[in-house]
Amino acid sequence: MEPGKRGPGPAASGEGFEHKREGVAAMFASIRPGGEVHIADYAHQSGALMRALFRLTVQAIDGLADTQPNADGALESILSDYDEAAVAPQAVVPTATGAISLFKAIKPIQNNCDTFAERA
């Protein structure tokens, strides 16, 4: 699927989500094909403890509307537009404020056949 063409997932909406989508799009626009984007962010909060810590800290400070999409997997949804492999974090670091996920996404390399077909 072409980046930015997929609609937001069920929990992926709101101004904060659109800013995150624009930020990821800018990252991919600034790298060469085959280049990597690395992101460390609060993403899907799996497990009761991480969800509770995230609610008691990050969501209490930043508000539910701005943070719930992250907890529900909005970043994973955005990254899937660019690299399906990036949907699964490389690592998840449990912290006192919830889990921080580390993602790596690779900008696809178009081969000459794809480029030629697009020009025809």
Residue, then its C-alpha position, 0 to 999 in steps of 0.5 A: m500500500e502507498p504510504g499515507k493512503r491507508g485510513p486510521g485504525p479504530a483508535a487512530s484518530g485526532e490531532g495528535f495522531e495526524h501530527k504523528r503521521e506527518g512526522v513519520a511521513a517526513m522521516f521517510a521523505s528525508i531518507r534514501p531508499g533502503g534507509e532506516v527510520h528508528i523510533a522510540d515511543y510509547a506504543h501499544q501498552s500490553g499487559a495490565l502493569m504497563r497499561a496501569l503505569f501509562r494511565l497513572t503517569v503519561q495519560a494523567i499528565d498529557g490527557l487521554a485524548d492525546t495519548q490513547p491512540n498510542a496505547d491502542g497501537a496508532l504508531e504501529s498502524i502508521l508504520s505499517d503504511y511504510d514497512e509491514a515488518a516495522v509493526a512489531p517492535q525490535a524491543v519493548v522497554p518496561t519503564a515506570t511510566g509504561a512500555i517504550s517500544l523501539f521500532k526500525a522501519i526500512k524505506p523500500i528500494q524500488n527496482n528498475c522494473d517498477t520505475f520503468a512500469e510507472r513511467a509507461 
